């Protein structure tokens, strides 16, 4: 395997005319988060509209000492753009087969886990059970394996989901724009793709084989999704895989440049941290603790006040409860990260360990205890 193949497109991978990747990588290479001071942070906190340089400041080490004023301003912005509502959803893994060898992931094709895939009847039963909880938004996930989870299979899952849910997201392997259009026509609304890390040296070293190794194809997935007609796209990096401040900055400006090019798109962020998984209980998060995670969330809220921010069950219940209404606008509930697991026993092992196993009812109660309104659906087709 050549040293440069992680930048080379493979057969069947669509190339689009875009300079966003080069712009993001250029800005990240110039980012030194150690050069900022108290005065820089106070100056940014006094501004109404923030630019890329301001995001650098809010993600700096100096800004760690200003989380309280950042939180106060973030809460005002969240209330201004989202009111007191918090959207709920749940993920459904329909398959965990994967053809990528990613050293940090439980689905790694070399990891000895139980693999499984739901058939269409099982998908329907799972979705029917989830819908009984009152949820109207679902996120469909697979491992990254076209052979076991092809686009037609995913399209059928989306079509089934449309019978039960008003909003459908997909978190699968990157697709070409025509394939995204196919899933949109079946009923998909949102696409989530996480670059994992924007550090190209690190990216190459942790993605040993498989289609995911191709950095630029993954990078441009959100843009292809929007070309394919998707309503919204989500951005994020796996915090702790590399330098989290640079990765958070890269994901932030990546989202901003996409927003400027496609102003109709709904933009959101997710902030996953490294978690233990089967056969690897010692995933090192590179010092991304709750304080640092909170800083990134607050920085995103102030930088893009209208963007959705999701907080997943990777994080403990207390932390999740504290960030909703302050910065996070969407929270998962009643989660199983194995294949299936809502209606019957899981058919395949989970991707990672979760920290918050609460039911939909329990999460709703926590939301209301904070004076917020749990929302099951925020989009109606007419």
N, C-alpha and C positions, 0 to 999 in steps of 0.2 A: 504494500500500500504506500503510495507516494506521500511526501510531506505536504503537498499542496492540494490533495484531492478533496479536502473538506471545503474548499472554495469552488470546486468544479461541479456544475450541474450534471445530473445523470439523465439518461434517456427517459423521455416522457415528462420531465420537469419543465414547467412553463417559465420562460423568462419574460419579465415585463420591463418596460422602459421607466426606470425610477432611479433617482439619485439620493433617495432618503437614507439608504444604508451608508453610503459614503459620508453623508453629512453627519449622521449620528456618530459614526466611528471617529470622525475627525474631531468633533466637539469633545467626545469622551477622552481622547488621547491628550487633550490639553487641560483636563480637569485635575487640579491639585486642591483637595479639600482641606489641606492644612494651612493654607495661606490666609484664611478669613478670620476675623476677630469679632468682638462684641459689637463694635460700631457697625460693621457690615450687616450683622443680623438685625440690629435695631432699625437700620435704614430700610431693609427689605420688609420688615414687619409694619413699617409705616406706609408702604406703598399699597395702592389699590389693585393694580394690574402688574403681574409678574412676568419676567422674561426668562430665558434659559440661564442667564447669569445669576438671576435671583434664586433659581432652583439650586444652583451650585451652592449658594450660601446656606440655604435651608437644610441641605444634606451634609453640611460640613460638620466637623467635630465641634466647632465653636457653637453651633446651633443646639447642640445637645443640652446646653445649659439654659435654654430658653423654651423648653417644652411647654411650660405652663402658659406663657403668653401666646405661643403658637396654637395651643389647644383652645384657648379662649376665642381666638380669631377664627380658627377652623370651625368651631361649633357655630359661630355666627354665619359663616359662609354655607355650612351644611344646611342650617335652618332656612337660609335665604333661598337656596336652590331646590331643596328636597322636603322642606317642611319638617314635621315631626314623624314622618313615615320611615319605616324600615322594611324593605322587601325580603321575603323569604323564598327559598328555593331548596331543592335537594338534588344531589347528583345521583345518576344511575349508571353504573358500569355494566355494559352489556357484553364485554369481552376483555380479557387481559392478555391475549397473545401479543407478542411484540417481536419485531425483527431487528431492533436496535440494541447495541451493546453500550449502555450508558452506565458508568460505574457507580452513580449515586442513586439509582432507581430500582425499586423492588420488582418492576416488570422487566428488567434487564433480561435479554434473551438467554443469557448464560446462567441466570439465577434459577436454582432448582425449586420452583414453586408449583402449586397446583394451578394448571391453566384451565380456563373454561370460557364458554360462550353461550349466551342465551339464544334459544330459538324464538321464532316470532310469537308463539303462544306464551312462552315464558316472559317475554318482553311485555306483552299485553297484561299479563297477570301482575307483574311488578308495577307497571304504571297504574293499573286500576287500584292497587293497594295504596300507592303513594297518593293518588288523587283523593282517596277517602279521607286523608288527613286534612283536606282543605287546600292543599298547595295547588297553585295554578302555574308555577314555573318549574321547569325541569332542565337539568344539564345532562346531556347524554355523553358518556365517555367510553372510549375503547383504548386498548393498547395500540401501539402503532404498527399495525400489520395488515397490509392490503390483502394478503392471501386469505386470512381468516375473517377480516372485517372489511370487505370491499365497500365501495361507495353505494352500490345497490342495497346491500344489507343495512347500512346506516340509514339510507333513504327510507327503507321500509320501517325502521325503528322510529324515524321522525314522523312518518305518516301515521303510525299508531299513536304516537305521543299527541298528535294534533287532535285526537278524539277526546283527550283528557285535560290538556293544558293550553293556556292562552299564549304562553311564551316558552320557546324552546331554544336552548343553547346547545352547541356542540363543542366538545373538547376532544379532538381526534388528531390524526396525523395531518400535516399540511396537504392541501389539495391545489389543483389548478383552478382557474377562475370558472371554467365551464362546469367543473364538478361542484364548486360552491353554488353555482346557479341552480344546478340540479337539486341540491339539498334545500335551497331556498324555496324552490317551487314545491317541494314536498312539505314545507312548513317551518323550516329552521329560520330563526331570527338573528341569532348571535353566534359569533365564532370566538373562541378563546384559544390563543396560541402563545406559549411562553418561550422566550428565547433561551431560558435557563441562565445563560451568562452571555454578556456582550464582549467579554474578554476573549479574543480570538485564540490566544495561546491556550488558555484554559479550556475553551470550547473544544478545540482539537484534541486535547489530552484526555477529556472525559467522555467523548463520543467516539468510541473505538471503531465501530462499524455500523452499517445500516444507513438508510436514507436520512436519518436525523443528523448524521455526520455532516451533511451539506449545509453549511452555515447560511449562505445567501438565500437558498430556497426557503428555509425556515423563516428567515428574517422578513421576507416579503409576503408572508402568508396573509397577514391582515389586509394588505393592499389588494391582493388577489381576491380575497373574500368580498371586499367592497366593490371591486370591479364586477364580481359575480352577483351583486345585488343584495348582499346581506345588510341588515339594518344597523348592526353594531358589531364592534370588535373589542376584545379585551387584551390588555398588555400586562407583562410582568416578567420578572426574572426570579430564579430560585435563590432567594437571599441566603448567603452563606457559602454558596458554591465557589464564588470568587470574591473580589473586593465589593462588598455590598453597596457601598456608597456610589461607586462608579456604575455598578449595574443598575441601581435605582435611578441614577441620573439618566443613563442611557434609555431605560424603558420610558421614563418621563418625557424626554424630548422626542423619542420615537413616536409616542402617542400624539404629542403636540404637532409634529410635522404631518402626520397622517390627518389630524383634525383640520389643519390649514389647507391641505390638498383636497380633502373630502369633507367639506363643512356640514354636510347633511348627516354624517355618521354619528352614531351614539358611541361614546368612548368610555371605557371603564378600565379599572386596574384591579389586579389581584396580587397579593403579596405573600406567596408561599415561602416558608422557611424549610430548610432541610429537616427531615424527620427520619427516625429509625425505620427500618423495614426488615422483612424476614431475611435471615442470614446476614444481616448487618445492623447491629444494635448501636453502633458507635459512630453514626454519621456526624461529622464535626461541623457545627454551624458557623465556624469562623467568627465567633464572637458577635453574632447577631442575636442579641437578647431582646426582651420585650421593650426595653427603653429605646433601642435602635429601631425596632420594628415600628413603634409608635412614631418616632421621628419621621420615618419615611412616609407613613400614612398622612401625617399632618402636613408634610411638605407637599405631597400630591394634592391635598385638598386646597391648600393656599395657591398652588400653581395653576391647577385646573379645577376651579370650584364647582363646575357643572358636571364633572366626570363622576361616574359611579365608582365606588370602592367596595370590594367584597372582602369579608373576613371569614376564613374557612375554619373547619373543625381541626385543622392542624394546631390551632391555638387553644389554650385552656378557656373554660367557660368564663371565669372572672375577667380575663383580658377582653374577650369578645363583648361581654356585657358593657364594659367601660368605654369601648371605642364606637359603639353604635350611637348615632346621633351626634357624636363629636366629629367623626370623620367617615366612618364606614356607613354605607347606605344599603348594603345587602348582606344577608347572613344565611348560611346554610343550616338546615335542621333535619333531624331524623336521618342521619347520614350512615350509609354503609359504603366502604371503599373497596369491598370485594365485589366479585361478579354476582349480581343479584343481591339477595339478602334481605329484601323487604317482604317478600311473600313466602319464600321457602329458604332452605339452607343455601349458603353461598356455593356457587359452582366453581369459583376460582378464588385464589388468595388475593389479599388486599395489596394495594400499591405501597402504602405506608401506614404507620400507626396514627390514629386520630387522638386528640386530647379532649374533645368535647362530645360525648356520646348522647347528649340530651335529645329527647323527642321533640316533635314539632310543637306539641302543647306546652312543654316545659320552656322552650325557647320563646314562644309567644308570651308566656307569663313573665319571663325575665324582661322582655321588651316593654310590656305594659307597666311593670314595676318602676321603670325609669321614665314614665310619663310619655312614652312613645307609642306610635300606632303600628302594629304589625300589618303589613299589606301582602295579600296573597296574589294579587294581580294588579299591575299598573299599566296594562295595555289591552285595549279592546278592539277587535277587528269589526269594521262596519261595512 
